[in-house]
C-alpha cells in the first residue's frame, strides 16, 4: 500500500509540474503550439500511468476483499439466471398505449 501511495505522489507531482509549466508558458504570451502539444502529451502520459495504477489498486482490493468471495460465480454454460425467467408482477404495457390520444 505504501508503494502505491508513493507512486500516486510521484504522478501527482509530475502532473503539477507540467500544469505549472503550461501556466508559465501561457502567461509569457510567447509560446508555440508545438510546445503546448508536447506538454499535453506529457500530461496524457501521466494520466495513463495514474489510471493504470488506480485500476491495479482497485483490482487488488477487489480480489482481496472478503465480499468478493461472498457470491457464487455465475454459470459459464450460458444459461440465463432463474430470476430473468420470472414473469413480471404486473402487466407491462407499452408507453404509447398509456398516453392520452389527442385528435
C-alpha positions as CSV (number, residue, x, y, z in Angstrom):
1,X,0.0,0.0,0.0
2,X,2.9,2.3,0.8
3,X,4.3,1.6,-2.7
4,X,1.0,2.7,-4.3
5,X,0.9,5.9,-2.2
6,X,4.4,6.7,-3.3
7,X,3.6,6.1,-6.9
8,X,0.5,8.3,-6.6
9,X,2.5,11.1,-5.0
10,X,5.0,10.9,-7.9
11,X,2.3,11.1,-10.5
12,X,0.7,14.0,-8.7
13,X,4.0,15.9,-8.5
14,X,4.6,15.2,-12.2
15,X,1.2,16.5,-13.3
16,X,1.5,19.5,-11.0
17,X,4.9,20.4,-12.6
18,X,3.5,20.1,-16.1
19,X,0.5,22.2,-15.2
20,X,2.8,24.9,-13.8
21,X,4.9,24.8,-17.0
22,X,1.7,25.3,-19.0
23,X,0.6,28.2,-16.9
24,X,4.0,29.9,-17.1
25,X,4.1,29.4,-20.9
26,X,0.6,30.9,-21.3
27,X,1.4,33.9,-19.1
28,X,4.6,34.6,-21.0
29,X,2.5,35.0,-24.2
30,X,5.5,33.9,-26.3
31,X,4.7,30.3,-26.9
32,X,4.3,28.0,-29.9
33,X,1.5,25.5,-30.3
34,X,4.1,22.7,-30.7
35,X,5.3,23.3,-27.2
36,X,1.7,23.1,-25.8
37,X,1.2,19.8,-27.7
38,X,4.3,18.4,-26.1
39,X,3.1,19.4,-22.7
40,X,-0.4,17.9,-23.4
41,X,1.2,14.6,-24.5
42,X,3.2,14.6,-21.2
43,X,0.0,15.2,-19.2
44,X,-1.7,12.4,-21.1
45,X,1.1,10.0,-20.3
46,X,1.0,10.9,-16.6
47,X,-2.8,10.4,-16.7
48,X,-2.5,7.0,-18.3
49,X,0.1,6.0,-15.7
50,X,-2.2,7.2,-12.9
51,X,-5.2,5.4,-14.3
52,X,-3.3,2.2,-14.7
53,X,-2.1,2.5,-11.1
54,X,-5.6,3.1,-9.9
55,X,-7.0,0.1,-11.8
56,X,-4.3,-2.1,-10.4
57,X,-5.1,-0.9,-6.9
58,X,-8.8,-1.4,-7.3
59,X,-8.3,-4.9,-8.7
60,X,-6.0,-5.8,-5.8
61,X,-8.6,-4.5,-3.3
62,X,-11.5,-6.3,-5.1
63,X,-9.7,-9.6,-5.2
64,X,-8.5,-9.5,-1.6
65,X,-11.8,-8.2,-0.1
66,X,-13.9,-10.8,1.8
67,X,-17.1,-9.7,-0.1
68,X,-15.6,-10.8,-3.4
69,X,-15.9,-14.4,-2.1
70,X,-19.4,-14.0,-0.7
71,X,-21.1,-14.5,-4.0
72,X,-21.1,-17.7,-6.1
73,X,-19.7,-17.3,-9.6
74,X,-22.2,-17.2,-12.4
75,X,-22.6,-20.4,-14.5
76,X,-20.3,-20.4,-17.5
77,X,-22.6,-22.6,-19.7
78,X,-24.7,-19.6,-20.9
79,X,-28.0,-20.5,-19.1
80,X,-29.9,-17.3,-18.1
81,X,-30.3,-16.7,-14.4
82,X,-33.5,-18.0,-12.8
83,X,-34.7,-14.5,-11.9
84,X,-34.9,-13.5,-15.5
85,X,-37.4,-16.3,-16.3
86,X,-39.8,-15.0,-13.7
87,X,-42.9,-13.2,-15.2
88,X,-43.4,-9.6,-14.2
89,X,-45.7,-9.0,-11.2
90,X,-47.9,-6.5,-13.1
91,X,-48.7,-6.4,-16.8
92,X,-46.3,-4.4,-18.8
93,X,-48.0,-2.1,-21.4
94,X,-46.2,-0.1,-24.0
95,X,-45.8,3.5,-23.1
96,X,-47.7,4.7,-26.2
97,X,-50.9,2.9,-25.0
98,X,-50.7,4.7,-21.7
99,X,-50.6,8.2,-23.2
100,X,-53.9,10.0,-23.9
101,X,-55.0,10.2,-27.5
102,X,-55.3,13.7,-29.0
103,X,-57.4,14.5,-32.0
